[in-house]
Amino acid sequence: MPVVPETDFLQEQFIAKLGDTSSLQTELVEVDLQELTNQHNLTPHEVALSKEYLEDLVSIFKFFRRAQWNRSRAKQLILDTVLWRIGSSVAYAGTKAPQVNSVHDRERLQGESLAYLRLSSLPTDETSPVKQGVFFFLPAVKDKFGRPVAVMRPKHFQQYDQDASQELKEYIALSVEIGRRLCWEETLKLWEEKGHGTDAVVRYSCILDLKGVGLSGIVSDPRTNDLICSPRKFSNTRTTCYTIDFLA
């Protein structure tokens, strides 16, 4: 018997608020981004990357919701995130927008900026997060709500001390970014199948694989909140976290 996806309250709210969210998106792209470009001397490529991000109505909706439907506050949160994506280090996605206005300053950070960072830029040696499978999405797997499913294996955190954890944090930030894009891409697919604004995928689920690590070790690790919970700049992309002893 096929599994019928259940209703997600956040999905229903997204659909109900789609008109207001779309209006906010239009203002951001046509007015606010231009002002941001002038204020921070954004390059044409940075503007293009920012417009690409602002196409994501799901992310705009979640910031709008977090601002309790206050348009000015939502714009502040979103534009802060746009700047962070362009010029801030991905050491942790909870930092505020960088106070750098020159193109030269941003070019120095470009390799660490989430707007530019790609999986191909990360180390791929045997001890790297890419090889270890610290955080990854299960291909074509959906939870009962029809959402993408990711797996996180905290046992691999132990090999990264504070000096070496930058590599891990870059990988996690990129992985959460992949989750954001998956949600938006799945939403666009649903709109092609069912019609614009009729359905949406607004979050993904995460399986926490505890094989090889104790729960107390996870709780005491100061990086746990940084890496398991969706950072502020992704505005509640991750949802339910399922805990298991191992992944078969």
C-alpha positions as CSV (number, residue, x, y, z in Angstrom):
1,M,0.0,0.0,0.0
2,P,1.6,3.3,-1.0
3,V,2.4,5.9,1.7
4,V,0.3,9.0,1.4
5,P,2.2,12.1,2.6
6,E,0.6,13.8,5.6
7,T,-0.1,17.5,5.9
8,D,2.6,19.8,7.2
9,F,1.2,22.9,9.0
10,L,4.1,25.0,7.7
11,Q,3.4,23.9,4.2
12,E,-0.3,25.0,4.6
13,Q,0.8,28.4,6.0
14,F,3.2,28.8,3.1
15,I,0.4,28.3,0.6
16,A,-1.9,30.7,2.5
17,K,0.8,33.4,2.6
18,L,2.1,32.9,-0.9
19,G,0.6,36.1,-2.3
20,D,2.2,38.2,0.5
21,T,5.5,36.4,0.2
22,S,5.6,36.9,-3.6
23,S,4.9,40.6,-3.1
24,L,7.8,40.8,-0.6
25,Q,10.0,39.0,-3.1
26,T,9.2,41.5,-5.8
27,E,10.2,44.4,-3.5
28,L,13.4,42.7,-2.5
29,V,14.5,42.0,-6.1
30,E,13.4,45.3,-7.7
31,V,14.1,47.8,-5.0
32,D,16.0,46.6,-2.0
33,L,18.7,44.6,-3.8
34,Q,19.5,47.6,-6.0
35,E,19.9,49.7,-2.8
36,L,22.1,47.0,-1.3
37,T,24.2,46.9,-4.5
38,N,24.8,50.7,-4.3
39,Q,25.6,50.6,-0.6
40,H,28.1,47.7,-0.7
41,N,29.4,48.0,-4.2
42,L,28.3,44.6,-5.2
43,T,29.7,43.2,-8.4
44,P,27.5,42.0,-11.3
45,H,28.3,38.4,-10.3
46,E,27.4,39.0,-6.7
47,V,24.1,40.6,-7.8
48,A,23.4,37.6,-10.0
49,L,24.1,35.2,-7.1
50,S,21.9,37.2,-4.8
51,K,19.0,37.2,-7.3
52,E,19.4,33.4,-7.7
53,Y,19.0,33.1,-3.9
54,L,16.0,35.5,-3.8
55,E,14.1,33.3,-6.3
56,D,13.6,30.9,-3.4
57,L,10.1,31.8,-2.1
58,V,10.2,29.1,0.6
59,S,13.2,30.7,2.3
60,I,11.7,34.2,1.9
61,F,8.5,32.9,3.5
62,K,10.3,31.4,6.5
63,F,12.1,34.7,7.2
64,F,8.8,36.5,6.8
65,R,7.2,34.1,9.3
66,R,10.1,34.5,11.7
67,A,9.6,38.3,11.5
68,Q,5.9,37.7,12.5
69,W,4.8,39.0,9.1
70,N,6.6,42.4,9.6
71,R,7.8,43.3,6.1
72,S,10.5,45.7,7.3
73,R,11.9,43.2,9.8
74,A,11.8,40.4,7.2
75,K,13.7,42.5,4.7
76,Q,16.3,43.2,7.3
77,L,16.8,39.5,8.0
78,I,16.8,38.5,4.3
79,L,19.2,41.2,3.2
80,D,21.5,40.5,6.1
81,T,21.6,36.9,4.9
82,V,22.2,38.0,1.3
83,L,25.3,39.9,2.5
84,W,26.4,37.0,4.7
85,R,26.2,34.6,1.8
86,I,28.4,36.8,-0.4
87,G,31.1,37.9,2.0
88,S,31.1,36.1,5.3
89,S,33.1,33.1,6.3
90,V,31.0,29.9,6.7
91,A,32.8,29.2,10.0
92,Y,29.3,29.4,11.4
93,A,26.0,30.5,9.8
94,G,24.9,32.4,12.8
95,T,27.2,35.4,12.4
96,K,26.0,38.8,11.4
97,A,26.6,40.2,7.9
98,P,30.2,41.2,7.5
99,Q,31.2,44.9,7.8
100,V,33.2,44.9,4.5
101,N,32.2,47.2,1.7
102,S,35.1,46.9,-0.8
103,V,35.2,44.3,-3.5
104,H,38.8,43.5,-2.5
105,D,37.7,42.5,1.0
106,R,35.0,40.2,-0.3
107,E,37.4,38.7,-2.8
108,R,39.6,37.6,0.1
109,L,36.7,35.8,1.6
110,Q,35.2,34.4,-1.6
111,G,36.5,30.9,-1.1
112,E,34.7,30.7,2.2
113,S,31.5,32.4,1.1
114,L,28.5,30.2,0.9
115,A,27.4,31.9,-2.3
116,Y,30.5,30.6,-4.0
117,L,31.4,27.5,-2.0
118,R,30.9,24.2,-3.9
119,L,31.4,20.6,-2.9
120,S,34.2,20.3,-5.4
121,S,36.2,22.9,-3.4
122,L,36.4,20.8,-0.3
123,P,39.2,18.4,0.6
124,T,38.5,14.7,-0.5
125,D,41.2,12.9,1.4
126,E,40.3,9.8,3.5
127,T,39.7,11.9,6.7
128,S,37.6,14.6,5.1
129,P,33.9,15.0,5.8
130,V,33.2,14.2,2.2
131,K,34.7,10.8,2.5
132,Q,33.5,10.1,6.0
133,G,29.8,10.8,5.3
134,V,29.3,13.2,8.1
135,F,26.1,14.7,6.7
136,F,24.4,13.6,3.5
137,F,21.0,13.3,1.8
138,L,19.5,10.0,0.9
139,P,18.8,10.0,-2.9
140,A,15.1,9.9,-3.8
141,V,14.1,9.2,-0.2
142,K,11.2,11.1,1.4
143,D,9.7,11.1,4.9
144,K,5.9,10.7,5.6
145,F,5.4,14.4,4.6
146,G,7.1,13.9,1.3
147,R,10.2,15.9,2.4
148,P,13.9,15.1,1.6
149,V,15.8,13.1,4.2
150,A,19.3,13.7,5.4
151,V,21.6,11.6,7.6
152,M,24.1,13.0,10.2
153,R,26.8,10.8,11.8
154,P,28.2,12.6,14.9
155,K,30.9,9.9,15.5
156,H,33.0,11.7,12.9
157,F,32.9,14.9,14.9
158,Q,35.4,13.5,17.4
159,Q,38.4,13.5,14.9
160,Y,38.0,17.3,14.4
161,D,39.6,19.5,17.0
162,Q,38.9,23.2,17.1
163,D,41.7,24.0,14.7
164,A,40.5,21.5,12.2
165,S,36.8,22.0,12.6
166,Q,36.6,24.7,9.9
167,E,36.7,22.1,7.2
168,L,33.8,20.2,8.9
169,K,31.8,23.4,9.4
170,E,32.2,24.3,5.7
171,Y,30.9,20.9,4.7
172,I,27.9,21.1,7.1
173,A,27.1,24.7,5.8
174,L,27.2,23.5,2.3
175,S,25.1,20.4,3.1
176,V,22.4,22.5,4.7
177,E,22.5,24.8,1.7
178,I,21.9,21.7,-0.5
179,G,18.9,21.0,1.7
180,R,17.6,24.5,1.1
181,R,18.0,24.1,-2.6
182,L,16.4,20.6,-2.6
183,C,13.3,22.0,-0.8
184,W,12.9,24.8,-3.4
185,E,13.5,22.5,-6.4
186,E,11.0,20.0,-5.1
187,T,8.5,22.8,-4.7
188,L,9.0,23.9,-8.3
189,K,8.5,20.3,-9.4
190,L,5.2,20.1,-7.5
191,W,4.1,23.4,-9.1
192,E,4.8,21.9,-12.6
193,E,2.8,18.9,-11.8
194,K,-0.1,20.4,-9.8
195,G,-0.1,24.1,-10.6
196,H,1.6,27.2,-9.2
197,G,1.2,27.6,-5.4
198,T,-0.8,24.4,-4.9
199,D,1.8,22.5,-2.8
200,A,5.3,23.0,-1.3
201,V,8.2,21.3,0.4
202,V,9.3,23.7,3.0
203,R,11.6,21.6,5.2
204,Y,13.6,18.4,5.3
205,S,14.1,15.7,8.0
206,C,17.3,14.6,9.5
207,I,18.3,11.1,10.8
208,L,20.8,11.3,13.6
209,D,22.9,8.1,13.4
210,L,24.3,7.4,16.9
211,K,26.4,4.4,16.0
212,G,29.8,4.6,17.6
213,V,29.0,7.6,19.8
214,G,27.2,8.1,23.2
215,L,24.4,10.5,23.6
216,S,26.2,12.2,26.4
217,G,29.1,12.9,24.1
218,I,26.9,14.6,21.6
219,V,25.3,16.8,24.3
220,S,28.6,17.8,25.8
221,D,30.1,18.7,22.3
222,P,29.8,22.5,21.9
223,R,29.6,22.0,18.1
224,T,26.4,19.9,18.4
225,N,24.0,22.9,18.3
226,D,26.0,24.5,15.5
227,L,26.0,21.4,13.3
228,I,22.8,19.5,14.1
229,C,20.4,22.4,14.3
230,S,19.7,24.5,11.2
231,P,21.7,27.8,11.6
232,R,19.9,31.1,11.8
233,K,20.8,32.0,8.3
234,F,18.8,29.0,6.9
235,S,15.7,29.9,8.9
236,N,14.4,26.5,10.1
237,T,15.1,24.5,7.0
238,R,15.6,21.3,9.0
239,T,12.6,19.9,10.8
240,T,12.1,16.6,12.6
241,C,15.3,14.9,13.8
242,Y,15.0,11.1,14.1
243,T,17.5,9.3,16.4
244,I,18.7,5.8,15.7
245,D,21.5,3.6,17.0
246,F,22.8,2.8,13.5
247,L,21.9,3.0,9.8
248,A,21.7,-0.3,8.1
